[in-house]
């Protein structure tokens, strides 16, 4: 399954995900820079064991990919929790 969302999402994006792909991007013509905007909330990928998440923007302030084995390339020291 592939979910391609143009807009923004809330907390728990990809919770329990075991496969597939989720893509979240800002709307075309947005007046904000994607790298400065939060497009997903907190606790993304909670308990996920597979699949891929692509977000063209920022995530909420805490708990990105907690308790998962996902590649957290590009995240700071507070990006994942195990």
Secondary structure, 3 states (H helix, E strand, C coil): CEEEEECCCCCCCCCCCEEEEEEEECCCCCCCCHHHCECCCCCCCCCCCEEEEEECCECCCCCCCCCCCCCCCCCCCCCCCC
